[in-house]
Every structure is written in C-alpha cells, then in structure tokens.
Amino acid sequence: MVGRRGLLGGAVAVGAGGLAGSWASPTAARAEVLTTPFTGVTAPHLVQAEQMVYYQRMLAAGHLPDDLVGHWPLDGSGADRSGVGRHVSPAAGTAWTSLRAGGELGLDGTSGAYAATGSVLDTTTGFTVSAWVRLAPTASLSTMYTAVSQDGATTSRFLLQHDPALGWVFKVRLPDGGGKISAVATTPARLGAWVHLTGVSEPNKTYVYVNGVLEGSADVAYDWAAPEGFNIGRARFAGAPVNWWNGAIDDVRAYGRALTPAEVAVISGRTARQNNVYLASGPASVVWGPPADLTGWVARARCASFVTAVLKRSCPWATDSYFQTHFADPSPEAADYRIGFDNGPGPRLRRIRRVADLQPGDLIAVDYNGSDPANTGHIVMVRQLKGVYTGSMNFPGETQYAVEIVDCTSDPHGVYGLASYQLYPDTRMVDDQSNFQGVGIGHMMFYASDATGEFSRYRWSVNTGAARTYPVSDRPISAARVA
C-alpha cells in the first residue's frame, strides 16, 4: 500500500490500446463482486482507471470463453454459465459455503458428496478440465479423492484427482477400466489449502497443471467415448461411484479442446498475477491493451506511479514537465503528491480540504512523514464516498467516513470473511489465504475533524485496528481534484 522513493525514477510506460466495441461481462469466479457497479462519472482519469480495473478483474476471473462447453462457478447454484445449459445437481452430501469470494461447493466425503449432470465432453478428441479444489483439514492424504470426472459404462474416462500414492494427478483410462495412464504433478497436496488443477488431453498426450504451471505429462495412444455423466466430486469404477471429495470445489470448467499452456495460465489466474503487480522495484509499466486481448492489459506499478500513468494517459496537460514543476519529480511519489497538494498543485488540480466534499476522481495522498525509511506514503483515487461509518474505531470530535477507492496496493483492504468486510469489500480479495495485489477497488476509512471538516486520521480498512490507525500529526493527508 506504499510508495518508495528513488526506485521508480524515469518515465512511466503508458500503453495506448483503444477501447472501441462492446465489453463482455467479467466472470466473478475469482474476483469479489462489489455492492456498487462501475461508476457512471465522466472524469476521464477515473474512467481510465476503472477500465484497467475491469480488465484486471476479468483476468483474475480467468475469463476464457473460446470452446467453453461447461462452466460451473458454484457460487450458490449449480448453474452452467457457459451458455450450453448443462446445470449440475448437488447431492445430499454437499452445501454451499463461502471460503472464497463468490462462494463454492462444500463436499463432506460421504456417498452424497458430488454434483452431476449429463455427458459434457467428447472424449474421443482433445479436451480440458479445470477446477479450484481444497481438501478439508480433516481429510486424509491416504485417501483417493476425485474432483472432476466423466463416465463410461463402467468406469470414468478421466479423473482429475488426488491419489495417495501419486499426489495431484490427471488420469485417463483405457476403455472401461482396462488400465490407466497418469500425468503426475510435483506439487505436494496440503490439507486446507486451495489449489488450481487443470487436466489436458490430446490424442497422444495428457498433461496436468498445478496453479497454471505444467508439472506432469504422459503418452497415450487410445481414445474412447464416455457418454455417461459428468461428475464434480466423485468418479466411477467397476460400475459403482467412488472417490467422494472431502473439502470444497470451485469454478469447474470444461473445454472442448486441449488448451495451450498460455491459456491454462489465464484460467488459473497465473497470468493475472503476472500482469497485475504491486511493483517492489524497477520502472513501472501500465499498458491499456485492446479489448480482444486480456493479456495485453498490464499494471505493474506502485500506488503513485499508477496514478501518474492514469493522469498521463487521460489528461493532455499531465506531462513530465508539469509534474516536475508542481511536484518536483516527473514521476512523483505519494509524499510528493501530498506536499504538492498542500503547497498548491498547479492550475489543473484544486485542493479539497473537507472529507465530506470528496467526489469520484478526487486524489487522496497520505504522507508517511519519514516514519518508514523505505516508503513515502500511499495515494488513492476516490470512487465513491460511501458515507459515515460508526461500527468501530470511533474517536471523540471526529467523524469517520467509508471511502471506496481505486488504487494499486500490495495488500487488499480488509479481512475476508469478517461480517464488516462484506459491506466494504476489495476486488483483489479471494479468500483468507491468498489474494491478488496491484490495481483494484477497495475501501479505506478517513476521518474528519468535527470542528473543521478536514482530514484528521485514516485507517487501511473497516477491519483495521488501533495499531494501524494514524492521525494526521503522524501521517499528513491531503486531497485534490482534477479541474
């Protein structure tokens, strides 16, 4: 959430990709759904920032619709979002849970721990299956569990699973149980941890990916049709169901072809983590790509360099010369912005003193005031003033406001799973274990003096306690509006 002086010197790369044409709706399987949609304001810099967030959210959701023949986000229903209409029906050993943003299907390891539909894939040709999976903390690594399968008359044609002898594995079987060939992963299974598994079948080869990385392959020399049911959470062997999942499964997909390694990287979220980065060092790169190519959208920056890139892209006056003149640096850090706002930010920016006067597109800069030798502060763009908040961490003589913001941060704002977080979420938050960084939408809490209405303190999120709540005497705050 911080800016570091001296590491991002030089020009910020700002891409010029256009945004003509209609947008596809972003898939929400990996990104939190906010209570407010994208704002309807016309401030050019906020529009550009939101477009970057929009495409980064699509990447985070693993958006890849080409040849998708089944997609079950499992976000409280068994609906197939591919458009094909193969909805799955959960059995008695399942429940809708919320370990991840959007929710998932919990399975208790009993004979009812599955969801099923009719045949989905033509298994005589290339295909791909993938899922986010989690073995329960109470599961056993000495037990076989199948996440995804499709059945022939007596046995499953393929199994994406955990095998106690092999670990994570993608198996393809000889016709109806006559043997099997396994592509075995190298990453060991861990109880209570989410992992993304992908199985790819080609006419002569099969592959297994873990978290978007190819980890195993095997040669195959056969194919056979498996026209029976498609299963989430179990398999079939010798005519009977087996291998019931104990844990949770999320975002199951089936593609009617063998995906490439680059495409597997997209659906697993690996590309999103490479393209949307809170940059610890080196020159920033912020590129607005074409709508047809999600991978062309890149945000590798710190908070200040992202704001600078957005202003340079959307405002003709936002040149190196302007920033040098009014902020003493062609690529200002957060503290430079705060000092510049206080001293008079030039003819294109107007200082905003009162928290209650904040509007979409306003910039808020926090100056660490030398308290961190490596980091100068943090700067955000206001998306919406959500109103007065009184639920916790109140101070006499001050009014607390929840502010929805766009920023580039190393840590999402909030703690997933807490009741208060649900009202003020962050698009980068996935679960309580592993989240995205970089560009996104979140919420911070800013306080105003009741006497003057001006900034009096801040905290990082609705869940932040006293230890990370700072008065302006320790960390000065200033805001400005693009005129």
Protein Blocks (a to p, Z undefined) as FASTA:
>chain_A
ZZcehjlgcjddddfbdcedjdddddfklbccdfbdcdfbfbfklmmmmmmmmmmmmmmn
opafehpabdceknopacdfkonopacdddfkbccddfbghiaaddehiaklccddddfb
dckbccdddddddddfkbcfkbccdfbdcddfkbcfbdcdddfknopadddddeehiacc
ddddfbdcdehiacdddddddfkbccddeehiafbdcdddbdcddfbccdehiaceehia
ehiaedddehiaddfbdcdfklmmmmnommmmmmmccdfbdcdddddddfklmklpccdd
dfklmmmmmmmmmmmklcfklmmmmnopabdcfklmmmmmmnogajkbccdfblklpceh
iacdddekhmamkbgbdcdddfbdgbjcfkbopaehiacdddddddddfbdcdjehiakl
mmmccfkbmblmbccehjddddddddddfklopafbdcfbfkbcfklcccfklmccdddd
dZZ
